[in-house]
Amino acid sequence: MICGRYYLGMDHMDEIAPIRREGFGAEQGWSDDILFDETDETAIQAVVYKDMNRTIPVGVGRLHILEGSGDFKIGRIAVKKDERGQGYGDFIVRMLVDKGLLMGADRVLVGAQPHAIAFYEKIGFRPVG
């Protein structure tokens, strides 16, 4: 059973960082200065666990308010390579959309890499640019 939690800012970065580094660093060549930025300090971080005891983190993502608007943005969605295809990514995105809407977002946006567009479209997002 999938279990998820929200954290604020840099809390639980010890669980978040290795998954980001695997998904973006090792696989796509992103450096830590891109993977982790000032947005992390105030973002809502989502961590999804493989177990109900929250001891095996398998996916992460973040949500933050876009300055000067009522829009929220989802980003840094990553799932451990050996855990993909089991619904964790979908669960993370839906958690963050729900959180944004509960916080009063006018819109919840995502900046998707081209290879991930179909994933977000299945959840209900549509390309706009």
C-alpha positions in Angstrom: 0.0 0.0 0.0 1.3 3.4 -0.9 1.7 6.0 1.9 2.7 9.6 1.5 3.6 12.6 3.7 4.1 16.3 3.3 7.1 18.1 4.7 7.9 21.8 4.7 11.1 23.2 3.4 14.3 21.3 4.1 12.8 18.7 6.5 13.5 15.2 5.5 16.0 16.2 2.8 17.9 13.0 3.9 15.1 11.0 2.3 14.5 13.4 -0.6 18.0 14.0 -1.8 19.0 10.5 -2.8 15.9 10.0 -4.9 16.4 13.3 -6.7 20.1 12.5 -7.2 19.2 9.2 -8.8 16.4 10.5 -11.0 17.9 13.8 -12.1 21.6 13.6 -11.2 22.7 10.1 -12.2 20.2 9.6 -15.0 20.1 13.1 -16.5 23.4 14.7 -15.4 21.9 17.4 -13.2 24.3 18.9 -10.7 23.4 19.5 -7.0 23.2 23.3 -7.6 20.3 22.7 -10.0 18.7 19.8 -8.1 18.5 21.8 -4.8 17.8 25.5 -4.8 16.3 28.3 -2.7 12.8 27.1 -3.6 13.3 24.0 -1.5 13.5 26.2 1.6 9.8 27.2 1.4 8.3 24.4 -0.8 6.0 21.7 0.3 7.9 18.5 -0.2 6.0 15.2 -0.8 7.6 11.9 0.0 5.9 8.6 -1.0 6.8 5.5 0.9 6.5 1.8 -0.2 5.4 0.8 3.3 2.9 2.1 5.9 5.6 2.5 8.5 7.3 5.1 6.3 10.7 3.5 6.3 11.2 3.0 2.5 10.9 6.2 0.6 10.5 5.6 -3.2 9.4 8.9 -4.7 9.5 12.6 -4.1 8.2 15.9 -5.5 7.7 19.5 -4.4 5.0 22.2 -4.7 5.6 26.0 -4.4 3.7 29.2 -4.9 4.7 31.2 -7.9 5.4 34.8 -6.7 2.9 37.4 -7.7 0.2 35.0 -8.7 -2.3 32.5 -7.3 -0.6 29.7 -9.2 1.3 26.8 -7.6 3.9 24.8 -9.4 4.8 21.1 -9.1 8.4 20.1 -9.8 11.3 17.7 -9.0 9.1 14.6 -9.3 11.3 11.6 -9.1 10.8 7.9 -8.4 13.5 5.4 -7.7 14.3 3.6 -11.0 13.6 0.1 -9.6 10.2 1.3 -8.3 8.8 2.9 -11.5 5.6 1.7 -13.2 3.8 1.0 -9.9 1.9 4.2 -9.6 4.2 6.1 -7.2 4.7 9.1 -9.6 1.0 9.4 -10.2 0.3 9.3 -6.5 2.9 12.1 -5.8 1.5 14.4 -8.5 -2.1 13.9 -7.2 -1.0 14.5 -3.7 0.6 17.8 -4.7 -2.3 18.9 -6.9 -4.7 18.2 -4.0 -2.5 20.1 -1.6 -2.2 23.1 -3.9 -6.0 23.3 -4.4 -6.6 22.9 -0.7 -4.3 25.9 -0.2 -6.3 28.0 -2.6 -4.3 27.8 -5.8 -6.0 29.3 -8.8 -4.0 26.8 -11.0 -1.5 24.1 -10.4 1.1 24.0 -13.1 4.0 21.7 -13.9 7.0 22.3 -16.0 7.5 18.9 -17.8 10.4 17.7 -19.7 9.4 16.5 -23.2 9.8 12.8 -22.2 7.3 13.3 -19.3 4.5 15.1 -21.1 2.5 11.9 -21.7 2.7 11.0 -18.0 1.3 14.3 -17.0 -1.4 14.2 -19.7 -2.7 10.9 -18.3 -3.2 12.6 -14.9 -5.2 15.4 -16.6 -2.6 18.1 -17.3 -2.5 19.6 -20.8 0.4 21.3 -22.6 0.2 25.1 -22.9 3.6 26.1 -24.1 
